């Protein structure tokens, strides 16, 4: 990677607002925060059962989140998916 590409990559690093930074990731039933706006949901197969994945976007910093509600997996939950 050239120096210019490295610099552009550094500038594009995601900065989370304080509320987003405080969300506990990958833990089912962890709370989000008040400025997350729901953007839709989908169902996905996980082995023999179906889970619901809900997409959110932070009104303050624009971070896109997904919340996986999988009752069989305690380590499902919040994950950052982009901007």
C-alpha positions in Angstrom: 0.0 0.0 0.0 1.4 3.4 -0.9 1.7 6.2 1.6 -1.2 8.1 0.0 -3.5 5.0 0.3 -2.4 4.5 3.9 -3.2 8.2 4.6 -6.6 8.0 3.0 -7.4 4.8 5.0 -6.4 6.6 8.2 -8.7 9.5 7.4 -11.6 7.1 6.7 -11.4 5.3 10.1 -14.7 5.2 11.8 -15.2 7.4 14.9 -18.0 6.4 17.1 -19.9 8.8 19.3 -19.7 8.2 23.1 -23.1 6.4 23.2 -22.1 4.0 20.4 -18.7 3.4 21.9 -20.5 2.3 25.1 -22.6 -0.4 23.5 -21.5 -3.9 24.6 -20.9 -5.9 21.4 -21.5 -9.6 20.8 -23.6 -10.1 23.9 -27.3 -10.9 23.5 -29.7 -8.6 25.5 -27.2 -5.8 25.8 -28.9 -2.4 25.5 -28.4 0.0 22.6 -28.9 3.7 23.1 -31.7 6.2 22.6 -30.3 7.7 19.3 -30.4 4.4 17.4 -33.1 4.4 14.7 -34.4 1.1 13.4 -33.9 0.7 9.6 -35.4 -2.7 9.0 -35.0 -6.4 9.7 -34.5 -9.7 8.1 -34.6 -13.4 9.1 -31.6 -15.8 8.6 -31.2 -19.5 9.1 -28.8 -20.6 11.8 -28.6 -24.4 11.6 -32.0 -25.7 12.5 -33.5 -22.4 13.7 -34.2 -18.9 12.4 -32.9 -15.7 13.9 -34.0 -12.1 13.4 -31.4 -9.5 12.5 -32.4 -5.8 12.9 -30.5 -3.0 11.4 -30.1 0.4 13.1 -28.4 3.7 12.4 -27.1 6.2 14.9 -28.6 9.6 14.4 -25.6 11.3 16.1 -22.6 9.7 14.3 -24.1 7.7 11.5 -22.7 4.3 12.5 -24.7 1.4 11.1 -25.4 -1.4 13.6 -27.0 -4.8 13.4 -28.6 -6.6 16.4 -28.9 -10.4 16.1 -31.5 -11.9 18.3 -30.5 -15.6 18.6 -31.8 -17.2 21.7 -29.5 -20.1 21.2 -26.3 -18.0 21.1 -25.5 -15.8 24.1 -22.7 -14.2 22.0 -25.0 -12.9 19.3 -26.1 -9.2 19.8 -24.7 -5.9 18.6 -22.2 -5.5 15.8 -21.0 -2.6 13.8 -21.5 -3.0 10.0 -20.3 0.3 8.6 -21.4 3.9 8.0 
